[in-house]
Amino acid sequence: MVSLRQFDVVPNPSLRTRATHPYFVVLQSDLLEDFATRIVAPLIPPAKIKYLEKLLPQVKVGGKNYVVAIPDLGPIPAKLLKPAVANLETERYRLLAALDLLFTGA
């Protein structure tokens, strides 16, 4: 199993959805690495959805812009994840704000 850190960006392991969701960002804390799954959110091409910029933070990976689809987060088996291609630690506060909005509405 690949060791991943919070906010690591990994390639989508699914051939079926990779074209529309090329990457996932690991949102789960490093302290919970012994679990068999990781909580991730997909990165998708930029979308303009009125009033949702805070919920769908835009990030750059490999020179391309993506939106982190926070509402689509979910678990994925850790054994399916490949090594990270980037890390979004610099976007920590925007990602946590999006999670806060999702779960608390604030």
ROSE-4610 file (N, C-alpha, C; in Angstrom, 1 decimal, always signed):
// ROSE-4610
residu = [M/M/M/V/V/V/S/S/S/L/L/L/R/R/R/Q/Q/Q/F/F/F/D/D/D/V/V/V/V/V/V/P/P/P/N/N/N/P/P/P/S/S/S/L/L/L/R/R/R/T/T/T/R/R/R/A/A/A/T/T/T/H/H/H/P/P/P/Y/Y/Y/F/F/F/V/V/V/V/V/V/L/L/L/Q/Q/Q/S/S/S/D/D/D/L/L/L/L/L/L/E/E/E/D/D/D/F/F/F/A/A/A/T/T/T/R/R/R/I/I/I/V/V/V/A/A/A/P/P/P/L/L/L/I/I/I/P/P/P/P/P/P/A/A/A/K/K/K/I/I/I/K/K/K/Y/Y/Y/L/L/L/E/E/E/K/K/K/L/L/L/L/L/L/P/P/P/Q/Q/Q/V/V/V/K/K/K/V/V/V/G/G/G/G/G/G/K/K/K/N/N/N/Y/Y/Y/V/V/V/V/V/V/A/A/A/I/I/I/P/P/P/D/D/D/L/L/L/G/G/G/P/P/P/I/I/I/P/P/P/A/A/A/K/K/K/L/L/L/L/L/L/K/K/K/P/P/P/A/A/A/V/V/V/A/A/A/N/N/N/L/L/L/E/E/E/T/T/T/E/E/E/R/R/R/Y/Y/Y/R/R/R/L/L/L/L/L/L/A/A/A/A/A/A/L/L/L/D/D/D/L/L/L/L/L/L/F/F/F/T/T/T/G/G/G/A/A/A]
num = [1/1/1/2/2/2/3/3/3/4/4/4/5/5/5/6/6/6/7/7/7/8/8/8/9/9/9/10/10/10/11/11/11/12/12/12/13/13/13/14/14/14/15/15/15/16/16/16/17/17/17/18/18/18/19/19/19/20/20/20/21/21/21/22/22/22/23/23/23/24/24/24/25/25/25/26/26/26/27/27/27/28/28/28/29/29/29/30/30/30/31/31/31/32/32/32/33/33/33/34/34/34/35/35/35/36/36/36/37/37/37/38/38/38/39/39/39/40/40/40/41/41/41/42/42/42/43/43/43/44/44/44/45/45/45/46/46/46/47/47/47/48/48/48/49/49/49/50/50/50/51/51/51/52/52/52/53/53/53/54/54/54/55/55/55/56/56/56/57/57/57/58/58/58/59/59/59/60/60/60/61/61/61/62/62/62/63/63/63/64/64/64/65/65/65/66/66/66/67/67/67/68/68/68/69/69/69/70/70/70/71/71/71/72/72/72/73/73/73/74/74/74/75/75/75/76/76/76/77/77/77/78/78/78/79/79/79/80/80/80/81/81/81/82/82/82/83/83/83/84/84/84/85/85/85/86/86/86/87/87/87/88/88/88/89/89/89/90/90/90/91/91/91/92/92/92/93/93/93/94/94/94/95/95/95/96/96/96/97/97/97/98/98/98/99/99/99/100/100/100/101/101/101/102/102/102/103/103/103/104/104/104/105/105/105/106/106/106]
x = [+0.8/+0.0/+0.9/+0.5/+1.2/+1.0/+2.0/+1.8/+1.4/+0.3/-0.2/-0.4/-0.2/-0.4/-1.7/-2.3/-3.4/-3.1/-4.0/-4.0/-3.1/-2.6/-1.9/-2.9/-2.5/-3.3/-2.8/-3.7/-3.4/-4.2/-3.7/-4.4/-5.7/-6.7/-8.0/-7.6/-7.8/-7.5/-8.6/-9.7/-10.8/-10.7/-10.5/-10.5/-11.8/-12.9/-14.2/-14.5/-13.9/-14.2/-13.0/-11.9/-10.6/-10.7/-11.4/-11.5/-12.2/-13.2/-14.0/-13.5/-12.8/-12.3/-10.9/-9.9/-8.6/-7.8/-8.1/-7.4/-8.4/-7.8/-8.5/-7.5/-8.1/-7.3/-7.7/-6.6/-6.9/-7.2/-8.4/-8.8/-8.6/-8.5/-8.3/-7.0/-7.1/-5.9/-4.9/-3.6/-2.5/-2.6/-3.2/-3.3/-4.1/-4.9/-5.8/-5.4/-4.1/-3.5/-3.7/-4.0/-4.2/-5.5/-6.5/-7.7/-7.5/-8.4/-8.2/-8.7/-9.4/-9.9/-9.3/-9.4/-9.1/-10.3/-10.6/-11.6/-11.0/-11.6/-11.1/-12.2/-11.8/-12.7/-12.1/-13.0/-12.4/-12.1/-11.1/-10.7/-11.3/-12.1/-12.8/-12.4/-12.7/-12.4/-13.2/-12.7/-13.4/-14.8/-15.7/-17.1/-17.5/-18.3/-18.8/-20.2/-20.3/-21.6/-21.9/-22.8/-23.1/-23.2/-22.5/-22.5/-21.8/-21.2/-20.5/-19.0/-18.4/-17.0/-16.3/-16.9/-16.3/-16.4/-17.5/-17.7/-16.9/-16.5/-15.8/-14.5/-13.5/-12.3/-11.5/-11.0/-10.2/-8.8/-8.1/-6.7/-6.0/-4.7/-3.8/-3.0/-3.1/-2.3/-1.6/-0.3/+0.3/+0.1/+0.0/-0.3/-1.7/-2.6/-4.0/-4.9/-6.0/-6.9/-8.0/-8.3/-9.3/-10.2/-11.4/-12.2/-12.2/-12.1/-12.2/-13.7/-14.2/-15.7/-16.0/-15.9/-16.1/-17.5/-18.6/-19.8/-19.8/-18.8/-18.7/-17.7/-17.3/-16.2/-16.8/-15.9/-16.2/-15.0/-15.2/-14.1/-13.7/-12.4/-11.8/-10.8/-10.8/-9.8/-8.4/-7.6/-6.3/-5.4/-5.6/-4.8/-4.9/-5.9/-6.1/-5.3/-4.9/-4.3/-2.8/-2.4/-1.0/-0.3/+1.0/+1.7/+1.2/+1.4/+0.9/+1.7/+1.0/+1.6/+1.7/+1.1/+1.1/+0.6/+0.7/+0.1/-0.5/-1.7/-2.4/-2.4/-1.3/-1.2/-1.3/-0.9/-1.0/-2.4/-3.3/-4.7/-5.5/-4.8/-5.4/-6.6/-6.5/-7.6/-8.8/-8.6/-9.7/-10.4/-9.6/-10.2/-11.0/-10.4/-11.1/-12.3/-12.3/-13.5/-14.6/-14.2/-15.2/-15.9/-15.0/-15.6/-16.5/-16.1/-16.9/-18.2/-18.2/-19.5/-20.4/-19.8/-20.5/-21.2/-20.5/-21.0/-21.7/-21.4/-22.1/-22.9/-22.7/-23.4/-22.8/-21.7/-21.1/-19.8]
y = [-1.2/+0.0/+1.2/+2.2/+3.5/+4.3/+5.0/+5.9/+7.3/+7.8/+9.0/+10.0/+11.3/+12.3/+13.1/+13.7/+14.6/+15.6/+15.8/+16.8/+16.3/+15.0/+14.4/+14.3/+14.5/+14.3/+13.1/+12.2/+10.9/+10.7/+9.9/+9.6/+8.7/+9.0/+8.2/+6.8/+5.7/+4.4/+3.8/+4.4/+3.8/+4.3/+3.3/+3.6/+4.2/+3.8/+4.2/+5.7/+6.2/+7.6/+8.6/+8.0/+8.8/+10.0/+9.9/+11.0/+12.2/+12.0/+13.1/+13.5/+12.6/+12.8/+12.3/+13.0/+12.5/+12.3/+13.0/+12.9/+12.9/+12.4/+12.6/+13.3/+14.0/+14.6/+13.9/+13.5/+12.8/+13.8/+13.7/+14.7/+14.1/+12.8/+12.2/+12.5/+12.7/+13.0/+11.9/+12.3/+11.3/+10.4/+10.9/+10.1/+8.9/+8.8/+7.7/+6.7/+6.6/+5.9/+4.4/+3.9/+2.4/+1.9/+2.8/+2.4/+1.9/+1.0/+0.4/+1.3/+2.4/+3.3/+4.7/+5.5/+7.0/+7.8/+8.9/+9.8/+10.7/+10.7/+11.5/+12.4/+13.4/+14.2/+14.2/+14.1/+14.1/+15.5/+15.6/+16.9/+16.8/+17.8/+17.8/+19.1/+19.1/+20.3/+21.5/+22.7/+23.9/+24.0/+24.3/+24.5/+25.8/+26.6/+27.8/+27.5/+27.4/+27.1/+28.3/+29.1/+30.3/+30.1/+30.9/+30.9/+29.7/+28.9/+27.7/+27.7/+28.8/+28.9/+28.4/+28.7/+28.3/+26.8/+26.2/+24.7/+23.9/+24.6/+23.9/+24.7/+24.6/+25.4/+25.0/+26.0/+25.7/+25.6/+24.6/+24.3/+24.1/+24.1/+23.8/+22.5/+21.6/+20.4/+20.1/+20.0/+19.8/+20.8/+22.1/+23.2/+23.4/+22.5/+22.6/+23.0/+23.7/+24.1/+23.0/+22.7/+21.7/+22.3/+21.8/+22.1/+20.9/+21.1/+20.0/+19.8/+18.7/+18.5/+17.9/+18.8/+18.5/+17.7/+18.1/+17.4/+15.9/+15.6/+14.2/+13.4/+13.8/+13.1/+11.7/+10.8/+9.5/+8.6/+7.4/+6.5/+5.7/+5.4/+4.5/+3.6/+2.4/+1.5/+2.0/+2.1/+2.6/+1.8/+0.5/-0.3/+0.0/+0.7/+1.1/+2.3/+3.1/+4.4/+4.3/+5.0/+5.1/+6.3/+6.4/+7.5/+8.8/+9.8/+11.2/+11.8/+12.6/+13.4/+14.9/+15.3/+16.6/+16.6/+17.8/+17.9/+19.3/+19.4/+20.7/+21.3/+21.0/+21.6/+23.1/+23.8/+25.2/+25.7/+24.8/+25.1/+24.6/+24.2/+23.6/+24.4/+25.7/+26.5/+26.6/+26.6/+26.7/+25.3/+24.2/+22.9/+22.6/+23.0/+22.8/+23.7/+24.9/+25.8/+25.2/+24.5/+23.8/+22.7/+21.9/+20.8/+21.3/+22.4/+23.0/+23.5/+24.1/+24.5/+23.3/+22.2/+21.0/+20.4/+20.3/+19.7/+20.5/+21.8/+22.7/+23.8/+24.1/+25.1/+26.5/+26.5/+27.8/+28.1]
z = [+0.0/+0.0/+0.0/-0.8/-0.9/+0.3/+0.8/+2.0/+1.4/+1.8/+1.3/+2.4/+2.1/+3.1/+2.8/+3.8/+3.6/+2.5/+1.6/+0.5/-0.7/-0.6/-1.8/-2.9/-4.1/-5.3/-6.0/-6.3/-6.9/-8.1/-9.1/-10.3/-9.9/-10.6/-10.5/-11.0/-10.2/-10.6/-11.5/-11.7/-12.5/-13.9/-14.8/-16.3/-16.7/-16.1/-16.5/-16.3/-15.2/-14.8/-15.0/-15.3/-15.4/-16.3/-17.4/-18.4/-17.8/-17.0/-16.4/-15.0/-14.3/-13.0/-12.9/-13.5/-13.6/-12.3/-11.3/-10.0/-8.8/-7.7/-6.4/-5.5/-4.5/-3.5/-2.2/-1.4/-0.2/+0.9/+1.5/+2.5/+3.9/+4.0/+5.3/+6.0/+7.3/+8.1/+8.0/+8.1/+8.1/+9.3/+10.4/+11.7/+11.5/+10.5/+10.3/+9.1/+8.9/+7.8/+8.0/+9.1/+9.3/+8.8/+8.5/+7.9/+6.5/+6.0/+4.7/+3.6/+3.9/+2.9/+3.2/+2.2/+2.3/+1.8/+2.5/+2.0/+1.0/-0.2/-1.3/-1.9/-2.6/-3.5/-4.9/-5.9/-7.3/-7.7/-8.6/-9.2/-10.6/-11.0/-12.3/-13.0/-14.4/-15.1/-14.5/-14.6/-13.9/-14.4/-13.4/-13.6/-13.0/-13.6/-13.1/-12.6/-11.3/-10.6/-9.7/-10.0/-9.3/-7.8/-7.0/-5.5/-4.9/-5.7/-5.1/-5.2/-5.4/-5.5/-4.2/-3.1/-1.8/-1.6/-2.1/-2.0/-3.0/-4.1/-5.2/-5.5/-4.6/-4.8/-6.0/-6.7/-7.9/-7.5/-8.1/-7.8/-9.1/-9.1/-10.3/-10.0/-10.9/-10.9/-12.2/-12.3/-13.6/-14.6/-14.1/-15.0/-15.5/-15.0/-15.5/-14.3/-14.6/-13.5/-13.4/-12.1/-11.8/-10.6/-10.4/-9.3/-8.4/-7.1/-6.2/-5.9/-6.3/-6.1/-4.7/-3.8/-2.4/-2.1/-2.8/-2.5/-3.0/-3.8/-4.3/-3.6/-2.4/-1.7/-1.2/-1.0/-0.6/-0.3/+0.2/+0.5/-0.8/-0.8/-1.8/-1.1/-1.5/-0.9/-1.1/+0.0/-0.1/-1.0/-1.1/-1.9/-3.4/-3.8/-5.2/-5.6/-4.6/-4.9/-5.2/-6.2/-6.7/-6.0/-6.2/-5.6/-6.0/-5.1/-5.4/-6.5/-7.3/-8.3/-7.9/-6.8/-6.3/-4.9/-4.2/-2.9/-2.8/-2.3/-2.2/-0.8/+0.0/+1.3/+1.3/+0.3/+0.2/+0.1/-0.3/-0.4/+0.8/+1.9/+3.1/+3.6/+3.8/+4.4/+3.5/+2.2/+1.3/+1.2/+1.3/+1.3/+2.5/+3.7/+5.0/+5.0/+4.5/+4.5/+3.6/+2.5/+1.7/+2.4/+3.1/+4.0/+5.1/+5.7/+6.7/+6.2/+5.0/+4.3/+4.0/+3.6/+3.2/+4.5/+5.6/+6.8/+7.7/+7.8/+8.8/+8.1/+6.9/+6.2/+6.5/+7.2/+7.5/+6.7]
